[in-house]
Amino acid sequence: MGVGCSNKATGKFESCVFLLAIRDVFATSCSQTMSAATPRVAHLHFAFTLARILVAAAMVAMNAGCGVRHQGAATKPGASSAVRFVAVPLDSDQAAYSTDGITWRPAALPSRQYWACVAHGAGKFVALADSTTAAYSLDGIRWIPSPLPISARWDSVAYGTGGFLAVAWASNEAIRSVDGITWTVVKLPSSDAPTHGWESVTAGNGLFVAVDGRNQATWSPDGVQWHIQRLPIPALGWIRVSYGNGVFVATDGTQAAYSRDGIVWKTAPLGGTGHWHGLTFGNGRFLAVAYARNQVASSHDGIHWRIDNLPADTPYWSIPAASNGVLVVGPAPGNRAAHSADGIHWFTTSLPLSAFWHVASADKP
């Protein structure tokens, strides 16, 4: 008979195969032994029978081991040996990293700074501080400093066509970098909200798109040449923008704005009771978190939104991130992050220290 090996969880299949192998070998050998002409021949046949049984047992055991190695263990969402999430803090020299969004470990940053934003692209994480300091990391653990050409309060950084682009609070000066290491200054159009400037930037569909604190957006195919576009009048101000599923989405206090091309925008009710301060796209959905509230909103298209609750022990949550089936929201301030597989059911976990955290993932620039 042929020896097979499926490695069921109970191990019963291998046992049956093993017993059947012994039965066949023993039956064949006994038949040969009983027909032997002399006791000497009978003894030889019996010894040969034992040897064949041991060989059959060894073959079954070896095949079973091979099956275990080939089949492997089931991989949970978020499980990976590579760093998927990085969090940088305000006023600290300690970052945090995680392979699954649940267990976090500390990592040293080059210096103590107000690390204000972080993004991933071109095979590296890039973090900017409120100064002329930036840092990059190829693995999310070891960080290397890189200088910036100007000092500003960097509010948002994104990776898209042509590299990284960062915008600053109360300024129309931005910086761009092809590799996340060497940066140059670019000019954005003047904002209608000079005290806010361009508050958030995202990349998608071959464009960079930024929003200010009022009702303006600006878009660029290369991060150098920019064009102004009006958004619908906001209740409080469009302060975050993200891209996913072929749609640009911006959030305000009670509503969202969405655009297929980054130029023509429409509004959609968002609901809830908070100012929607954090926004990202990941795992097939937009995710917004409310300022000073335990609310989270999710949407697949930027038009239809669902409101759910975050854990109640941290009342202020920062910009979220998503990677490999896991959604993560960091605290601001605190050391309690929240993670979810579906954006609806949330669980808390601990970060290495208490801080205002900004989180980025390797799946979302």
One Martini backbone bead per residue (centre of mass of N, CA, C, O) as a GRO file, in nm:
protein
  365
    1MET     BB    1   0.101   0.032   0.013
    2GLY     BB    2   0.046   0.360   0.043
    3VAL     BB    3   0.198   0.636   0.210
    4GLY     BB    4   0.033   0.879   0.396
    5CYS     BB    5  -0.003   1.255   0.480
    6SER     BB    6  -0.213   1.504   0.652
    7ASN     BB    7  -0.211   1.625   0.939
    8LYS     BB    8  -0.407   1.626   1.151
    9ALA     BB    9  -0.472   1.754   1.456
   10THR     BB   10  -0.501   1.456   1.600
   11GLY     BB   11  -0.324   1.222   1.440
   12LYS     BB   12  -0.506   0.970   1.337
   13PHE     BB   13  -0.417   0.920   1.047
   14GLU     BB   14  -0.125   0.827   1.100
   15SER     BB   15  -0.199   0.587   1.280
   16CYS     BB   16  -0.355   0.425   1.069
   17VAL     BB   17  -0.128   0.401   0.865
   18PHE     BB   18   0.067   0.256   1.051
   19LEU     BB   19  -0.110   0.004   1.112
   20LEU     BB   20  -0.150  -0.084   0.819
   21ALA     BB   21   0.146  -0.127   0.756
   22ILE     BB   22   0.195  -0.346   0.968
   23ARG     BB   23  -0.018  -0.545   0.878
   24ASP     BB   24   0.093  -0.600   0.591
   25VAL     BB   25   0.377  -0.681   0.668
   26PHE     BB   26   0.303  -0.909   0.869
   27ALA     BB   27   0.127  -1.085   0.687
   28THR     BB   28   0.336  -1.143   0.471
   29SER     BB   29   0.557  -1.264   0.661
   30CYS     BB   30   0.390  -1.490   0.789
   31SER     BB   31   0.330  -1.643   0.532
   32GLN     BB   32   0.631  -1.699   0.475
   33THR     BB   33   0.698  -1.841   0.742
   34MET     BB   34   0.486  -2.082   0.732
   35SER     BB   35   0.628  -2.185   0.452
   36ALA     BB   36   0.867  -2.273   0.580
   37ALA     BB   37   1.083  -2.558   0.605
   38THR     BB   38   1.249  -2.434   0.854
   39PRO     BB   39   1.335  -2.294   1.153
   40ARG     BB   40   1.563  -2.117   1.041
   41VAL     BB   41   1.388  -1.975   0.831
   42ALA     BB   42   1.178  -1.867   1.028
   43HIS     BB   43   1.371  -1.681   1.185
   44LEU     BB   44   1.453  -1.507   0.946
   45HIS     BB   45   1.167  -1.405   0.877
   46PHE     BB   46   1.114  -1.265   1.151
   47ALA     BB   47   1.346  -1.063   1.139
   48PHE     BB   48   1.253  -0.936   0.872
   49THR     BB   49   0.982  -0.834   0.978
   50LEU     BB   50   1.089  -0.632   1.190
   51ALA     BB   51   1.247  -0.458   0.992
   52ARG     BB   52   1.001  -0.370   0.816
   53ILE     BB   53   0.847  -0.233   1.044
   54LEU     BB   54   1.062  -0.016   1.115
   55VAL     BB   55   1.070   0.113   0.836
   56ALA     BB   56   0.771   0.193   0.820
   57ALA     BB   57   0.773   0.373   1.071
   58ALA     BB   58   0.988   0.575   0.970
   59MET     BB   59   0.831   0.671   0.720
   60VAL     BB   60   0.585   0.784   0.864
   61ALA     BB   61   0.732   0.985   1.048
   62MET     BB   62   0.868   1.146   0.821
   63ASN     BB   63   0.609   1.231   0.669
   64ALA     BB   64   0.477   1.378   0.906
   65GLY     BB   65   0.693   1.594   0.938
   66CYS     BB   66   0.667   1.712   0.655
   67GLY     BB   67   0.372   1.798   0.680
   68VAL     BB   68   0.411   2.007   0.904
   69ARG     BB   69   0.608   2.194   0.755
   70HIS     BB   70   0.421   2.253   0.503
   71GLN     BB   71   0.162   2.354   0.641
   72GLY     BB   72   0.154   2.495   0.900
   73ALA     BB   73   0.048   2.780   1.052
   74ALA     BB   74  -0.181   2.989   1.124
   75THR     BB   75  -0.238   3.325   1.026
   76LYS     BB   76  -0.281   3.609   1.170
   77PRO     BB   77  -0.386   3.906   1.173
   78GLY     BB   78  -0.075   4.093   1.162
   79ALA     BB   79   0.122   3.866   1.118
   80SER     BB   80   0.475   3.948   1.147
   81SER     BB   81   0.826   4.010   1.131
   82ALA     BB   82   0.759   4.282   1.037
   83VAL     BB   83   0.731   4.611   1.047
   84ARG     BB   84   0.407   4.789   1.047
   85PHE     BB   85   0.448   4.989   1.296
   86VAL     BB   86   0.475   5.346   1.380
   87ALA     BB   87   0.562   5.560   1.666
   88VAL     BB   88   0.557   5.909   1.739
   89PRO     BB   89   0.659   6.166   1.963
   90LEU     BB   90   0.618   6.419   2.172
   91ASP     BB   91   0.882   6.496   2.349
   92SER     BB   92   1.103   6.266   2.240
   93ASP     BB   93   1.347   5.971   2.198
   94GLN     BB   94   1.091   5.762   2.171
   95ALA     BB   95   0.983   5.510   1.998
   96ALA     BB   96   0.755   5.281   1.823
   97TYR     BB   97   0.696   4.926   1.757
   98SER     BB   98   0.514   4.690   1.526
   99THR     BB   99   0.395   4.375   1.384
  100ASP     BB  100   0.055   4.388   1.491
  101GLY     BB  101  -0.063   4.638   1.683
  102ILE     BB  102  -0.018   4.520   1.994
  103THR     BB  103   0.290   4.487   2.019
  104TRP     BB  104   0.523   4.706   2.184
  105ARG     BB  105   0.837   4.878   2.112
  106PRO     BB  106   1.123   5.035   2.165
  107ALA     BB  107   1.290   5.326   2.003
  108ALA     BB  108   1.553   5.514   1.900
  109LEU     BB  109   1.602   5.839   1.856
  110PRO     BB  110   1.826   6.084   1.777
  111SER     BB  111   1.624   6.290   1.938
  112ARG     BB  112   1.477   6.535   2.122
  113GLN     BB  113   1.144   6.593   2.000
  114TYR     BB  114   0.874   6.719   1.800
  115TRP     BB  115   0.720   6.462   1.674
  116ALA     BB  116   0.462   6.518   1.422
  117CYS     BB  117   0.531   6.307   1.179
  118VAL     BB  118   0.447   6.005   0.976
  119ALA     BB  119   0.579   5.785   0.714
  120HIS     BB  120   0.552   5.563   0.420
  121GLY     BB  121   0.825   5.497   0.180
  122ALA     BB  122   1.065   5.370  -0.012
  123GLY     BB  123   1.135   5.156   0.229
  124LYS     BB  124   1.047   5.382   0.455
  125PHE     BB  125   1.059   5.566   0.740
  126VAL     BB  126   0.925   5.905   0.812
  127ALA     BB  127   1.027   6.175   1.030
  128LEU     BB  128   0.900   6.482   1.178
  129ALA     BB  129   0.994   6.785   1.322
  130ASP     BB  130   0.970   7.096   1.500
  131SER     BB  131   1.203   7.173   1.262
  132THR     BB  132   1.522   7.062   1.111
  133THR     BB  133   1.415   6.763   1.175
  134ALA     BB  134   1.490   6.432   1.068
  135ALA     BB  135   1.394   6.080   1.003
  136TYR     BB  136   1.506   5.744   0.921
  137SER     BB  137   1.378   5.399   0.841
  138LEU     BB  138   1.406   5.063   0.725
  139ASP     BB  139   1.269   4.903   1.007
  140GLY     BB  140   1.158   5.090   1.264
  141ILE     BB  141   1.425   5.097   1.470
  142ARG     BB  142   1.654   5.235   1.305
  143TRP     BB  143   1.770   5.573   1.327
  144ILE     BB  144   1.826   5.850   1.095
  145PRO     BB  145   1.944   6.151   1.046
  146SER     BB  146   1.793   6.449   0.879
  147PRO     BB  147   1.797   6.740   0.721
  148LEU     BB  148   1.634   7.050   0.693
  149PRO     BB  149   1.595   7.354   0.516
  150ILE     BB  150   1.360   7.419   0.725
  151SER     BB  151   1.166   7.572   0.972
  152ALA     BB  152   0.878   7.396   1.119
  153ARG     BB  153   0.536   7.301   1.166
  154TRP     BB  154   0.486   6.987   1.108
  155ASP     BB  155   0.170   6.825   1.013
  156SER     BB  156   0.231   6.663   0.728
  157VAL     BB  157   0.289   6.340   0.561
  158ALA     BB  158   0.356   6.205   0.225
  159TYR     BB  159   0.331   5.937  -0.022
  160GLY     BB  160   0.413   5.958  -0.378
  161THR     BB  161   0.451   6.098  -0.655
  162GLY     BB  162   0.800   6.165  -0.628
  163GLY     BB  163   0.740   6.117  -0.309
  164PHE     BB  164   0.773   6.332  -0.056
  165LEU     BB  165   0.535   6.536   0.147
  166ALA     BB  166   0.533   6.847   0.342
  167VAL     BB  167   0.335   7.025   0.576
  168ALA     BB  168   0.259   7.344   0.737
  169TRP     BB  169   0.192   7.544   0.983
  170ALA     BB  170   0.131   7.858   0.888
  171SER     BB  171   0.206   7.774   0.573
  172ASN     BB  172   0.336   7.773   0.215
  173GLU     BB  173   0.563   7.584   0.298
  174ALA     BB  174   0.730   7.309   0.157
  175ILE     BB  175   0.845   6.965   0.134
  176ARG     BB  176   1.063   6.754  -0.066
  177SER     BB  177   1.124   6.391  -0.145
  178VAL     BB  178   1.241   6.111  -0.301
  179ASP     BB  179   1.393   5.943  -0.033
  180GLY     BB  180   1.370   6.081   0.272
  181ILE     BB  181   1.655   6.262   0.301
  182THR     BB  182   1.641   6.476   0.071
  183TRP     BB  183   1.550   6.825   0.083
  184THR     BB  184   1.303   7.057  -0.056
  185VAL     BB  185   1.162   7.358  -0.145
  186VAL     BB  186   0.812   7.448  -0.166
  187LYS     BB  187   0.531   7.614  -0.311
  188LEU     BB  188   0.228   7.714  -0.201
  189PRO     BB  189  -0.053   7.835  -0.191
  190SER     BB  190  -0.242   8.053  -0.049
  191SER     BB  191  -0.425   8.067   0.232
  192ASP     BB  192  -0.736   8.138   0.390
  193ALA     BB  193  -0.566   8.021   0.655
  194PRO     BB  194  -0.295   8.163   0.789
  195THR     BB  195  -0.310   8.033   1.085
  196HIS     BB  196  -0.297   7.733   0.949
  197GLY     BB  197  -0.284   7.642   0.668
  198TRP     BB  198  -0.159   7.339   0.565
  199GLU     BB  199  -0.272   7.053   0.743
  200SER     BB  200  -0.306   6.836   0.498
  201VAL     BB  201  -0.175   6.534   0.330
  202THR     BB  202  -0.206   6.347   0.022
  203ALA     BB  203  -0.204   6.039  -0.187
  204GLY     BB  204  -0.344   5.994  -0.527
  205ASN     BB  205  -0.397   5.942  -0.853
  206GLY     BB  206  -0.123   6.118  -0.913
  207LEU     BB  207  -0.166   6.295  -0.641
  208PHE     BB  208  -0.155   6.582  -0.453
  209VAL     BB  209  -0.345   6.664  -0.145
  210ALA     BB  210  -0.457   6.966   0.016
  211VAL     BB  211  -0.568   7.118   0.328
  212ASP     BB  212  -0.731   7.356   0.504
  213GLY     BB  213  -0.909   7.531   0.769
  214ARG     BB  214  -1.133   7.564   0.547
  215ASN     BB  215  -1.217   7.583   0.178
  216GLN     BB  216  -0.938   7.446   0.075
  217ALA     BB  217  -0.765   7.314  -0.207
  218THR     BB  218  -0.466   7.139  -0.322
  219TRP     BB  219  -0.301   7.040  -0.633
  220SER     BB  220  -0.055   6.783  -0.753
  221PRO     BB  221   0.152   6.582  -0.968
  222ASP     BB  222   0.465   6.669  -0.821
  223GLY     BB  223   0.492   6.900  -0.577
  224VAL     BB  224   0.527   7.190  -0.744
  225GLN     BB  225   0.264   7.220  -0.905
  226TRP     BB  226  -0.018   7.428  -0.817
  227HIS     BB  227  -0.380   7.403  -0.734
  228ILE     BB  228  -0.682   7.559  -0.681
  229GLN     BB  229  -0.964   7.450  -0.464
  230ARG     BB  230  -1.289   7.436  -0.378
  231LEU     BB  231  -1.476   7.380  -0.100
  232PRO     BB  232  -1.704   7.326   0.095
  233ILE     BB  233  -1.856   7.459   0.351
  234PRO     BB  234  -1.761   7.448   0.669
  235ALA     BB  235  -1.811   7.428   1.009
  236LEU     BB  236  -1.480   7.427   1.102
  237GLY     BB  237  -1.280   7.252   0.911
  238TRP     BB  238  -1.046   7.125   0.692
  239ILE     BB  239  -0.794   6.895   0.844
  240ARG     BB  240  -0.839   6.621   0.677
  241VAL     BB  241  -0.675   6.385   0.445
  242SER     BB  242  -0.756   6.113   0.213
  243TYR     BB  243  -0.689   5.789   0.039
  244GLY     BB  244  -0.930   5.562  -0.129
  245ASN     BB  245  -1.102   5.379  -0.350
  246GLY     BB  246  -1.081   5.638  -0.555
  247VAL     BB  247  -1.085   5.850  -0.299
  248PHE     BB  248  -1.125   6.162  -0.167
  249VAL     BB  249  -1.100   6.263   0.189
  250ALA     BB  250  -1.263   6.492   0.412
  251THR     BB  251  -1.273   6.648   0.741
  252ASP     BB  252  -1.504   6.757   0.987
  253GLY     BB  253  -1.716   6.802   1.240
  254THR     BB  254  -2.000   6.672   1.062
  255GLN     BB  255  -1.836   6.615   0.789
  256ALA     BB  256  -1.782   6.520   0.452
  257ALA     BB  257  -1.549   6.508   0.178
  258TYR     BB  258  -1.561   6.423  -0.178
  259SER     BB  259  -1.332   6.287  -0.444
  260ARG     BB  260  -1.221   6.154  -0.754
  261ASP     BB  261  -0.993   6.405  -0.845
  262GLY     BB  262  -0.940   6.661  -0.635
  263ILE     BB  263  -1.156   6.894  -0.748
  264VAL     BB  264  -1.440   6.772  -0.712
  265TRP     BB  265  -1.674   6.844  -0.446
  266LYS     BB  266  -1.853   6.668  -0.184
  267THR     BB  267  -2.097   6.605   0.056
  268ALA     BB  268  -2.125   6.423   0.379
  269PRO     BB  269  -2.259   6.281   0.635
  270LEU     BB  270  -2.115   6.177   0.954
  271GLY     BB  271  -2.165   6.244   1.244
  272GLY     BB  272  -2.186   6.270   1.560
  273THR     BB  273  -1.998   6.483   1.826
  274GLY     BB  274  -1.725   6.536   1.683
  275HIS     BB  275  -1.411   6.634   1.591
  276TRP     BB  276  -1.254   6.522   1.300
  277HIS     BB  277  -0.908   6.472   1.341
  278GLY     BB  278  -0.877   6.179   1.230
  279LEU     BB  279  -0.729   6.021   0.921
  280THR     BB  280  -0.772   5.719   0.719
  281PHE     BB  281  -0.652   5.442   0.509
  282GLY     BB  282  -0.763   5.093   0.552
  283ASN     BB  283  -0.882   4.789   0.490
  284GLY     BB  284  -1.108   4.927   0.288
  285ARG     BB  285  -1.114   5.201   0.479
  286PHE     BB  286  -1.228   5.464   0.645
  287LEU     BB  287  -1.080   5.648   0.934
  288ALA     BB  288  -1.229   5.827   1.208
  289VAL     BB  289  -1.144   6.056   1.471
  290ALA     BB  290  -1.227   6.217   1.769
  291TYR     BB  291  -1.218   6.498   1.947
  292ALA     BB  292  -1.251   6.428   2.273
  293ARG     BB  293  -1.346   6.130   2.190
  294ASN     BB  294  -1.508   5.788   2.170
  295GLN     BB  295  -1.496   5.806   1.840
  296VAL     BB  296  -1.573   5.617   1.533
  297ALA     BB  297  -1.538   5.632   1.176
  298SER     BB  298  -1.672   5.445   0.891
  299SER     BB  299  -1.573   5.394   0.532
  300HIS     BB  300  -1.572   5.289   0.186
  301ASP     BB  301  -1.658   5.591   0.023
  302GLY     BB  302  -1.715   5.872   0.201
  303ILE     BB  303  -2.048   5.870   0.240
  304HIS     BB  304  -2.089   5.616   0.423
  305TRP     BB  305  -2.140   5.610   0.779
  306ARG     BB  306  -2.001   5.472   1.083
  307ILE     BB  307  -2.066   5.462   1.435
  308ASP     BB  308  -1.829   5.418   1.701
  309ASN     BB  309  -1.652   5.289   1.982
  310LEU     BB  310  -1.408   5.354   2.193
  311PRO     BB  311  -1.229   5.318   2.438
  312ALA     BB  312  -1.279   5.485   2.762
  313ASP     BB  313  -0.968   5.537   2.883
  314THR     BB  314  -0.926   5.734   2.616
  315PRO     BB  315  -1.039   6.064   2.510
  316TYR     BB  316  -0.780   6.093   2.299
  317TRP     BB  317  -0.726   6.063   1.949
  318SER     BB  318  -0.534   5.997   1.688
  319ILE     BB  319  -0.401   5.917   1.406
  320PRO     BB  320  -0.453   5.657   1.216
  321ALA     BB  321  -0.384   5.305   1.126
  322ALA     BB  322  -0.303   5.050   0.862
  323SER     BB  323  -0.235   4.680   0.867
  324ASN     BB  324  -0.277   4.360   0.794
  325GLY     BB  325  -0.582   4.369   0.938
  326VAL     BB  326  -0.501   4.633   1.117
  327LEU     BB  327  -0.618   4.872   1.349
  328VAL     BB  328  -0.480   5.194   1.466
  329VAL     BB  329  -0.490   5.389   1.776
  330GLY     BB  330  -0.361   5.662   1.925
  331PRO     BB  331  -0.269   5.852   2.183
  332ALA     BB  332  -0.365   6.203   2.310
  333PRO     BB  333  -0.255   6.128   2.557
  334GLY     BB  334  -0.049   5.836   2.636
  335ASN     BB  335  -0.033   5.445   2.655
  336ARG     BB  336  -0.313   5.385   2.493
  337ALA     BB  337  -0.403   5.174   2.258
  338ALA     BB  338  -0.590   5.077   1.961
  339HIS     BB  339  -0.746   4.774   1.827
  340SER     BB  340  -0.859   4.637   1.497
  341ALA     BB  341  -1.022   4.426   1.245
  342ASP     BB  342  -1.312   4.616   1.171
  343GLY     BB  343  -1.372   4.910   1.320
  344ILE     BB  344  -1.570   4.821   1.576
  345HIS     BB  345  -1.386   4.634   1.748
  346TRP     BB  346  -1.213   4.727   2.050
  347PHE     BB  347  -0.869   4.728   2.182
  348THR     BB  348  -0.632   4.745   2.426
  349THR     BB  349  -0.296   4.880   2.456
  350SER     BB  350   0.055   4.918   2.506
  351LEU     BB  351   0.287   5.164   2.539
  352PRO     BB  352   0.605   5.251   2.647
  353LEU     BB  353   0.480   5.553   2.668
  354SER     BB  354   0.383   5.873   2.752
  355ALA     BB  355   0.206   6.043   2.477
  356PHE     BB  356   0.200   6.204   2.176
  357TRP     BB  357   0.080   6.016   1.907
  358HIS     BB  358   0.212   5.900   1.587
  359VAL     BB  359   0.087   5.693   1.324
  360ALA     BB  360   0.230   5.436   1.110
  361SER     BB  361   0.229   5.243   0.807
  362ALA     BB  362   0.348   5.020   0.558
  363ASP     BB  363   0.061   5.049   0.383
  364LYS     BB  364   0.068   5.371   0.447
  365PRO     BB  365   0.188   5.677   0.333
   0.00000   0.00000   0.00000
